[in-house]
């Protein structure tokens, strides 16, 4: 079973190439898989509302991944900006 992101990549590759075989070669799957997801899209299984929901979930996941990656960098920057010796006032 392909993830939503995999399906998006498959359909984008098909839209780009217009060929089941070339799209399959680009994304690294079988051309029958590409054909199946293209047929599902044509049948209405992947409507705009479904894609909006999928993209929303992907964006939320990416936001948290980026936050997790940047947190250590922000902590390191804060330590670098902190004075090494406190001066009396």
C-alpha positions as CSV (number, residue, x, y, z in Angstrom):
1,X,0.0,0.0,0.0
2,X,1.4,3.4,-1.0
3,X,1.3,6.4,1.2
4,X,-0.6,9.5,0.2
5,X,2.7,11.2,-0.6
6,X,3.8,8.3,-2.8
7,X,0.5,8.5,-4.7
8,X,0.9,12.2,-5.2
9,X,4.4,11.6,-6.7
10,X,3.1,8.8,-8.9
11,X,0.3,11.0,-10.3
12,X,2.7,14.0,-10.7
13,X,5.2,11.8,-12.6
14,X,2.4,10.6,-14.9
15,X,1.2,14.1,-15.5
16,X,4.7,15.1,-16.4
17,X,5.5,12.2,-18.7
18,X,2.1,11.1,-20.0
19,X,3.4,7.5,-19.9
20,X,2.8,4.7,-17.4
21,X,6.2,3.2,-18.0
22,X,8.2,6.5,-17.8
23,X,6.3,7.6,-14.7
24,X,7.0,4.2,-13.0
25,X,10.7,4.6,-13.9
26,X,10.8,8.1,-12.3
27,X,9.2,7.1,-9.0
28,X,10.6,3.6,-8.8
29,X,7.4,1.4,-9.0
30,X,5.7,-0.9,-11.4
31,X,3.8,0.6,-14.4
32,X,0.7,-1.3,-13.3
33,X,0.8,0.7,-10.0
34,X,0.8,3.9,-12.0
35,X,-2.0,2.7,-14.2
36,X,-4.1,1.8,-11.1
37,X,-3.7,5.2,-9.4
38,X,-4.4,7.1,-12.6
39,X,-7.5,5.0,-13.1
40,X,-8.6,5.8,-9.5
41,X,-8.0,9.5,-10.1
42,X,-10.1,9.4,-13.3
43,X,-12.9,7.6,-11.4
44,X,-12.9,10.5,-8.9
45,X,-11.2,8.8,-6.0
46,X,-8.7,11.6,-5.7
47,X,-10.8,14.8,-5.9
48,X,-9.6,18.3,-5.0
49,X,-11.1,18.0,-1.5
50,X,-9.1,14.7,-0.9
51,X,-5.9,16.3,-2.1
52,X,-6.4,19.4,0.0
53,X,-6.8,17.1,3.1
54,X,-3.7,15.2,2.1
55,X,-1.6,18.3,1.5
56,X,-2.8,19.8,4.8
57,X,-1.6,16.7,6.6
58,X,1.7,16.7,4.8
59,X,2.3,20.4,5.6
60,X,1.5,19.9,9.2
61,X,3.9,16.9,9.4
62,X,6.6,18.9,7.6
63,X,6.2,21.8,10.0
64,X,6.8,19.6,13.0
65,X,9.8,17.9,11.3
66,X,11.3,21.3,10.6
67,X,10.6,22.5,14.2
68,X,12.3,19.4,15.5
69,X,15.3,20.0,13.3
70,X,15.7,23.7,14.1
71,X,15.2,23.4,17.9
72,X,18.8,22.2,18.6
73,X,20.2,24.9,16.3
74,X,18.2,27.6,18.1
75,X,19.4,26.3,21.5
76,X,23.0,26.3,20.2
77,X,22.6,29.9,19.0
78,X,21.1,31.0,22.4
79,X,24.1,29.5,24.2
80,X,26.5,31.3,21.8
81,X,24.8,34.7,22.3
82,X,24.8,34.3,26.1
83,X,27.6,36.2,27.9
84,X,30.4,33.9,29.1
85,X,30.9,35.9,32.3
86,X,28.2,37.9,34.0
87,X,29.2,41.5,34.8
88,X,28.1,43.0,38.1
89,X,25.7,46.0,37.7
